[in-house]
Amino acid sequence: MTRTWKEKLSGQIEPELGREIDIFETQLELRRRGTFDEKVFAETRLRRGIYGQRYDNGKRHDGIRTQPLNFPSGDLTKGPETMWDAPGMLRIKIPFGKVTPGQMEVLADVAGEYSHGVLHVTTRQDFQLHYIHIDDTPELMRRLASVGITTREACGNSVRNVTACPLAGICSGESFDVTPYAGALYRFLLGHPDCQDFGRKFKIAFSGCSEDACGLVKMHDLGAIARIRYEGGSQRRGFTLYLGGGLGAVPHQAKLYDDFLPEEELLPTAQAICRVFARLGEKKNRARARIKFLVENLGIDKFRELVREERRILPDDHRWTSYLDEKPAWGETPLHEASATVANDTDSDYGEWRSSNVFSQKQSGYAAAAVTLPLGDLNSYQLRELAKLARRFVGENVRTTVDQNLILRWVPEADLPELYRRLKALGLGEHGASSLLDITSCPGTDTCKLGIAASRGLAAELEGRLRDLNEEDEEVKQLRIKISGCFNSCGQHHLADIGFFGNSRTLDGFKVPHFQVVLGGQWAGNAASFGMPIGAVPTKNIPEVLNRIITAFRNKRQASETFRAFVE
């Protein structure tokens, strides 16, 4: 008799995770029998990371009329107007982006067996699998749980993945490594009773410095920037804390909550913030239910007062500070010793890749190498081979990025040429990470139910043209392009130098896809400011519009003039 994955993985899954998956499997069976309310089940599966996907209502327009899609389970649904057999999406939490070779191999396996063999890295350092069947999700979750990965609260009205700078711990400009703090807050809030009654999602980000963009703190519901204060001749660690940021149709810049929050107050303060949000946040009108609207309505001073009152009455929890005792032991270990010399390489493309994709670590002799993933995608074979490369060059020191790429950390500089050759052989050797050539895009109309325009199609077209352009102007090469398929800003178009988001116009009685052009966003400074919408353009004309914008900036800007200053 064939053994189930539950039987095969017995003893390999953390007990609490195993119980949660067992409960969900029971709920799934009850819904299949029609004895579990579809609305309640929809919220249940969302909290397990299971989203709907385009056309999951059982209908599809063929260009002339809407046609029904016939599914084997008939009218059985997994939520309102969401058919049971319709393909769905599974979002997989990767806290602060850290992923190990063993986890990469399991991710590659499940993508090949349950999905269409492609993994998508999101702008919040998660992985997503598309075209999954809901019947497969319990076994899929067990296989992920066996290597310490969960999908719990990856979606729904919950605390989403906790993100952090992918260079944390190795960046020369950071105040200190935020990784252990991000990990502690993630573990503390996962499934916390005080985080189960939100009206909408809640996103958290950490950054080790205020100047760069890696953490994007100021666009999050809660953002923390590492800071050191000197008191009595000694250092004290803490965070500059921001609240109420967010993108979407109504973007908000986060407000300063505390200029210096001591490290021991991070977890209890976050808990108090969650309690205030759960108690006072909007519940009926989803469009006004994010914490940014609550902060706006109350004002940051009143909100701060409420949080501090809540903090004073919280019962003590040893988890608030227990991780601080373990923190000195935190630290990644390089797989190999740094080499004294750097090997030369005769590949003409290597130099270009090294200049754009390699970052020198503050630890002498080591570098971090970015693996550029076009559209944030890689297939099962590529991820499995990347796991082998990680074992060869860096061990467990791999992270996803908010640019939808991967970073291999602690690469001995002498190994960079060989690493590049192997990446190139996998089709993952493109240069231009985090530059004009590295366009961020949400899934758009490929799979998203809310998508209005084909953001991925546009991103692929623009990226191809830009690579053919061979831009030489260094300022132009550093521009960022980000594309969203609708106004919800999953592609973070507000933060780009040049952003686009999908909308539509009716021309001669026909719906014509357009993209709104947004200019002058500031990615640096942890999302320092948002761009300005300037008008909608038919999708087919966007490449020419982009060319004109780049040409004007290249030829007409003043010396040292930034792109934002130029467009203003």
N, C-alpha and C positions, 0 to 999 in steps of 0.2 A: 504494500500500500504506500502511495506517495505521501510523504510527510509535508505538512504545511509549514510555512515560514515561522508561524508561531511556535511550532514544535521544534523546528531546527534551531531557532534562536533562543530557546529556553535558557535562562540564566545569563544571557548576554545583554538584556535590556534592563535599564534602571527600573526598579519596581513601580515607582509612581508613574513613569511614562507608560509602562506596560499596562497598568490599570486603566489609564485614560484611554488608551487605544482600544482596550477590551470594551469599555463603556460605549465608545463611539461605534464600535462594530455592532453592539446590541441595538443602539439607536438607529443605525442604518437598516438593520433587519426589521425593526418595528415600523420604520417608514415604508419599507418595501411591502410590508403587509397592510399598510394603510391605517395603522393604529398610532401613528406619531404625527402630530400636526405639521403641515408643510412649512408654515412660517417659522415655527420653533426649530424645525430641522434645518431650515436655511441658515438661521443664526448659528446653530450648532456646528454645521459644516464649515461656515466661514471662520469660526473660531479655531477650527482645525486646519485652516489654510486652504480650504477648497473653494475656489471661485467658479462662477459661471463663465461661459465663453460665448463668443458671437454665434448667433443662430441657435442658441440653446432653448429658445421658445418654440422650436419645431417648425419654424417658418423661414423661408428665404426668398428674396426677390430675384427673379431670373432676368431682370432687365425689362420685362414687360408687365409681369404681375407677380404677386406674392404666391408662392407655392408651398404646400405643406411638406414637411419632411417626416417620413414614416419611420418610427423606431420600434425595435422588437418588444419593448416593455409597454407599448401603447401609450396610454394617457398618464402613466405613473410619473409623478414629479418629485424633484428634490428641492423644491421651493416654488413660490408663485411664478407661474409661466416659465418654469425651468424644467425641461424634460429630463427624465432619469438617465436615458441613454445618450443624451447629448454630450459631446466631448467637453471637458472642463480643464481648469488650470489648477495646479498645486503650487503654492508658494512655500518655500523652505527657508527657515530662519538660519542665518549664519551670523551670530553675534560678533560685532566689530569686524566682520569679514574674515575671521580666521578659519581656515579649512586645512585639514591634514591630508596626506596622501591616501590614507585608508578611507577617509570620508569621500575623497574625490573618486576613488574606485567604486564605492557603493553608489554614489550619485550617477556615475557613468552607467553602471549596471541597470539601475531602475529607469533611467532615461531611455535606454535601449529596449527594455522589456515592457514598460508600461506607457511610454510616451512615443513621440516620433523621432527619438534619438537625438534631440537637440536640447541643450540646456541654455537658459537665458539668464545672464547676470543683470540684476536690476540696479536702479539708481540708489537703492538703499542696501546694497551689499548682500542681497538675498539671491537665491537661485529660484527660477520658475520652470516648471514642466507644463507643457501644453498638450492638449488632446488626450487627457487621461480619462478613464471611466471610473465613476465613483465606486463601483463594486471592488475595484483594485486598491482603493486607498488604505484600508486597514493593513494589508500585507506590506504595501509600500511604506507606510509609516513605521511598521515594525523593523523593516530593513534599515531605514534611516536611524531609528532609535538605537539599533544595535551598535552604531558607531557614534552615538552621542548627539544626534541631530534630531530636532523636533520641528514640527509645523504648527505647534500650538500657538495661537494668537498671532499668527503671521498675517491674518486678515481679521475683519470684523471690528467691532467697537472695543478695542483693546489696546494695550501697549504693544506697539509693533516692534520690529527688530531694532535693537540699540546699535547705532552705527558709530564709527570712530575713524580717525585718520589712519589710512593703511600704512603710513610711515611711522606710526607711533612707536617710540622706543628706539628708533634708528635715525630720526631727523635731528640735524644739528640745531635747528631753530626752535625746538620745543622746550617748554619749561620743565616738563617731566613726562614720563610715559603714562598716557591715560588708559592704557589697555586694562590693567587690573580693576580700575574704577568702572569702566564700561561693562566688564564682565560681571562685577559684583552687583551693579544696578540691574542688569539684565536678569540675573538669577533671582534677585530679591523680588522684582515686580512680576516675574512670570507666574501667572495664575494667582497672584495676590488677591485676597478678598476685597481689598479697597479699590481694585482696578476692574471690577466686574460689572459696574453700572454706569459706564460712560455713554454719552449720547453719540459719540463718534470716536474715531481712532486717535491715538496719542503717540507721537514720534519723538525720539530722543537721539541726540547726537553729541559726540565729544570731539574736542580738538586740543592739540597740545600747544597751539600758539594762536595769536589773534590775527596775524597778517595773511596767512595763506588760506587756501580754499578747501583743504582736505576734509574738514569736518562739516562745513556749511551750517554752522551752529545757528546763525541768525534767521534761518528759514524754518526752524523746527519749533514744535510745541514746547520742548524744553531743550536747551542747549547749554553745554558746559565747556568753558575754555580754561585750560590749566593755568594756574598762576602761583607764583611763589612770593610770599611776603616775608620780610626780614623783621624779626621781633627780638629785641635784646641780644642782638648779635648772632641769632640762629635763624635757620630757614623754617618757614611754616608753609605747608602745602594747602592749597585750596582751589576754588574755582570762581571765575566770573560767570554768573548764572543768568541766562536769558529765558524769557517766557513769551508764549503767544505768537510765535512766528508761524508762517504757513504760506503756501502758494495757492493753487486753484484759481477759481474765477475771481475771488476777492483776495489778492495777496496781502499779507501783513508782515512787516518787519518786526522781529521779536523785540520785546522791551527788556531793558536791564532790570533784573530782579534784585541782584546782589552783586556788588563789586568784588567782594571776597567772601565766599562761603567756605569755612574750614572743611577739610576733607572728611572729618568725622560727622559733619552735618549733612553730607550729600544724600545718603539714603533716607534718613528721617524727613528731610525737607522734601525730597521727591515724593515720599509717601503722603505727606501733608498736602502737597499740591494736587495729587491724584484724588484725595478725599474731598477737597474743595471742588474740584472739577466734577466729580461724580455727584456731589450734592447739589450744586448750583448750575451746572451746565445744562444747555438746552437739550430736551429729549424728543420733542415732537417734530420740530422743523430741522431736518438733517442739514439743510443748507446753512443753518446758523448754529450748528452744534459743536463745532471745533472750539478748543479752548481759546483761540485767538479772539473769538467774538465775546467770550465771557470776560477776558482781560480788557477788551475794548469797552465793553459796557460798564464794567465796574471801575476801570482805571487801574493802572498798575499799583498805585499807592494803596488803594482799598484792597486789591487782591493780595498784596504783600501782607497787609494787616491780618486778613483772614487766614492766610497760610501760617503766619506766626502764631496766631491763636490756636490753630489746629495742632501745630507742632508742640505747643506747651502741654496739651492734654493727651498726647499720644502715649500709650503704655510702652515702657522700655522694651526694646527688642535687641537681643545680643547680636543679631545679624547686621545691625547698623555699623558695627565697628570690628566684628570678628575677622573680616577679610583683611583689615589693616595689619593685623599681626602676621598674616601670611604674605603680605605684599612684598616685603624685602626678598622673599624667596622667588618672587615672580621674575621672569626674565627668560628670553629665548636663548637657546644654546646653539651656536653655529655648528653645522655638521663637519666642516673642515676648517683647519687653521688658515688664516689669511696668508697669501703668498707674498713674498717680498718684491716680486717683479710682476709686471703686467705683460702678458704675451701679446705679440703683434698678430695681426690677421690681414691676409691679402684680399679678402672679399670686399669688393668696392661698396657693397651695401652695408657692411658691418659698421663703418664709421658713422653713417647716417643714423642707423638704429641706436648705436651707443649714445650719440649726442641727444637723442630725443627720448629714449626709453630707459636709460640707466641713470640712477640717482646715487651719488656717493653717500654712504652712511657716515654717521659721526664716529663709528668704530673703524679705525684705520684698516685699509686693505679689503674692506667689504663694500658691496654695492647691492642695491635693490633693482631688479629688472622687471619692467612692466611688459606684460604680454597683451598686445593689442587684440581685442576681440571685436571684429566688425559687427555692428548692431548689437553688441553684447552677447553674441552667440558663439557656442562651440559645440561640436558633436561629441557623442559618447566616446568614439575612438580617440579624439584629440584630448579629452579630459583624462582618459585612462593613461595615455602616453605622457601627459603632463605630470600625472602622479609619479610615473617612473622617473621623469626628469627631476622632480622634487626630491625623490629619494636619492638620486645621484648627486645633486648639487646643494640642496638647502635643507633637507630633512622635512620637518613639519612647519617650516616658516613660510607659509603661503597665505595671501589675503586677497579678497575681492575688493574692488574699489567702487566709489560712487560714479566713476567714469565708465562703469560697465566693463572693466578690465580685470586682470589678475596681476598680482605682484609677487615675484619670488624674492624673498629677503635673505640676507646673509650669503650672497653669492661671492665667493672669493674672486677678486678682480681678475686674477689670472685665468679663471674659468669662463669668463664672459664670451670669448670667441667661440668656444666649443658649445656653450649654451645657445648662442645665437644660431649656429649651424643646425642644431637639433630642432630649435623652434621653427626655423625656416623650412626644414624638411616636413614639419607637421602642418605647414600653411599658416603658421602663427608668428611669422617673423616680420610683420609690417612695422615700419617705423612710424613716428608721429603720434605717440601716445600723449594724451592730454593736450592736444594742439588743434589747429584748424582741420587737420585730417582725421581727427578722432571724434566723429559726430555722435552725440548722445540722442537716443530715440526711444520712445515708449513703443509698445506693440502696435498701437493704432488699430486700424480696421482689419489688420491681419487676423486678430483674435479677440480684441476687446469689444464688449457690447456697447460701450460708450463712445467708441472711436467714430469720428466724423470724416477723417481723412487718413490717407495711407502714409503715416509718418515714416515707417520703415522703408517703404519704396522710395520716398523722397530722400531719405538719408543715404541710401545706397547709391542713388543717382548722383547726388551732390558729392559724396565722398569719391566716387569714381572720377568725376570731372576735376575735382581738386587735386587728386593724385596725378592726373595727366598734366595739370597746370605747372607742376614743379616750381611752386612759389619760392622766391629767394629772399624776399623782404622779411626780416626777422620779426618785425612788429606784426605783420600780417599773419605770419605762421603761428603766432601765439594767440590769435583770436579763437574764441570758442563758439561752436554752433550747437544748439540744442533744439530738438523738435518734439512736439507733443501732438497727438492725433486729435485732441480736443482742448477745451479751455482748462481742464483739470490739472494740467501741468505735471503729469507723471514724467515727462521728459525734461522738466525743469527749465522751460524756455525763458522764464522770467530772469534767470541768472546769467544767461549767455550774452556775449557781445552781440551776437546775431541769433535771435530766436524765432521760431515759427510755431504756430499752433493752428490746428485744423478747424475750419468752419465751412459753411456752404452758402452759396447765393443762388437765387433763382434767376436764370437768364433765358428769355424766350420760352418760358414755361417749363424749363428743365433745371433740375438741381445740378449745380456745377461745383465740384470741390475746390475750395480755396484754402489758402493759409494766411493767417494774420501775421504780419511782420512786426517783431519786437526788437528794438535796438537799444544798446547801451547798458545792459545788465552787468553787474560786477560780481563775478565768480570769486575773485580774491577777497581777502578780508572776511572770510567766513560768510560769503553771500552778503556783501556790504550794502548793495542796493539793487533794485529791480529795474528792468528795462522799460522802455516806453513804446506802446503800440503806435504804429504809424499808418496802418492801412492793410486791407486784405487784397491778396493777389491770386488769380487763378493758378492752380497747382502747376500747370504746364509752363507758366512764366517764371516760376521761382528760380530756376537756374540762372536765367538772364538777370533777374533782380539781384541775386547774390553776386554775380560777376560785376555788376555796376557798383554795388556797395564796396566791394573789395578794391576795385579799380580806383574809386574816388578816394578811399582812405590811403591807398598806396601813393597816389599822385598829388593829393591836395592837402594832406595834413601838415601842420606846423611841426617844427622840431620838438621832440619829446611830448607831443600831444597824444593823449590817450584816446582810445576809440570812443569812450563815453563822452569826453570833452568834444571830440570831433563831431559827433552826431547831434550834440546839444546846440 
